[in-house]
Amino acid sequence: KNILIEFFDYMKTHFKDEEEYMKAIGFPQLEEHKKIHRQIVNDMAGMVKNVHSVDVLKEMIATIAKDWLLTHILQEDMRIEKYRRKAQRNSPVTQPQRFYIYTCACPGKEHKLTEAIHTFVKNSKSGIHCKECHCTIAFQHILE
C-alpha cells in the first residue's frame, strides 16, 4: 500500500506543478483540466478504499498507471504543449529569446526554460520537479 500512497502523492505533486505551469502560460482550458485532475484523484481514492489483497492492489496500480499515463499524459498534457507552441509561434519576438538552463538528477539532462517559465519556477513555493527523476530542477545558467 505504501507504493500506492507514494504514487498518489506523486500524482498530486504533478497535477499541482502542471496547474501552476498552465496558469503561467495562460492556458485557456485550465479550469477544465483541473476538473480532470480532480476526477483522477477521486477515482484513485475510490479504488484504494476497495483494496482487499496484494494481488488486487498490483492489478489496480497497473490499471491506474496505464490509464493515467496513456490517457492523461499522452492526450491531455499534449494539448498544453500544443497550446504553448502555438502561442510561442504567434507572439512577435522583438528580441532574441533568452533561455534558462536547469538540471535535475538525470545524468546529462538539461531543462531549457523560457524567461516566463523561469520566473514562474523561481517564484514557485514547492519547486518544480523533473517528470523522469522526480527531483526538483535547479537553475544553472542563462543561454543567450
N, C-alpha and C positions, 0 to 999 in steps of 0.2 A: 504493500500500500504506500510505502514511502516514495517509491518511484513515481507512482501516480500523483502524489502530492507535489513532488518536485516538478513534474511535467505540467501540472496545473499552475503552479507558481510561475514557471517559465512562460506559459501561455499568457497569463495576466500581465507579466512584465512586457512581453512582446506587444500585446494589444495596447498597453499604456504608451509605450515608446512610439508605436505606429500612429496612434491617435494624435500625439503631440507633433509628430512629423507632418501628418496630413493638415493639421491646423497651421503649421509654419509655412506650408506651400500653398495654402488657400484651397485645398481640395474641396470641390463643391458638394460631394456626397458624404461629407464627414459624419453627419448625424445618422444617415442610412448605414454606414459602415460600422458605427458604434453599436447600432442595434444588432448587426450580425455578430459582433464580438460578444455582446451580452447573451445572445441566443446560444452561442457555442459554449460559453461558461455555464449557463443554466442547464444545457443538455448534459454536459460533463458531470455537473453536480448531481443531477438526477440519476445518472448511470452509476456513479460512485456509491450512492446510497443503497443500490441493489446488489453490491458485490457480496457473494457468499463463499467464494472459493478462489484459490490462486489461479486455477485454470480459467475461470470466468474473468478474473482480473487481467490475465495475459491477453485473452481474446479482446477484451474491452480496450486495452491500451493499443493494440494493433489496429483496431477499428477506428479509434479516435485519431491516432496519428495519421492513418491513411486518409480519413475524411478531412481532417484539418489541413494536412499538407497538400493534398490534391485539390480539394475544393477551395479552401480559404487562400492559401498562399499562391497557388498557381493561377487561380482565377481572380479572386477579389483583389489581392495585393498587386497583381499586374495592372489592374485598372488605375491604381495610384501612380505607378511608374509611367504608364502611357500618358496620363494627365500631366505629370511633371515634365516629361519630354516635350509634349505639345506646347505647354506653357513656356518652356525654355526656348523653343524654336520661334514662337510667336512674339516673344518680348524683344524689343530692339536693344541691341547691345551697343552702348555708347563708348565703352572702353573694354580693353581686353579683360576677359574674365579671370579672376584670381581663384585658385583652388587651395583648400586647406587639407593637408595630408595628416591622417590619423592612422594609428596602428592598434592592433589588438594582440592576442596571444597566438594567432595563426601565423606560422612561420612564413615570412616574406610577404604577407598580405598587407596592402595599404588601402585605406578608405579615402577616396578623393571626394571632398565635400565642397559644395558651393559656399559662397560667403553667407547666404541666408541660412543655410543648414548649419554652418559653423557657429553662427550667432545663436541659433537655437540650441545646439549641443552645449555651447559654453554656458548658457543660462539654465540648462536643464538641472533640476534638483536631484534626479535619480541617476543621471548619466545615461548614455546610450550604449547599448550592447551589440556586439557582433552577432549576427544571426547564426554563424557557424560555431564559434567557440564560446559564445555567451559571456565573454569578458567585456568590461567597459572599454570603449575605444578611448585612446589618449592622443592629444594633439602633438604633432612632431614638428612640422614646418609649413611654410607657405610656398606654393608653387605658382610662379607668375609666368 
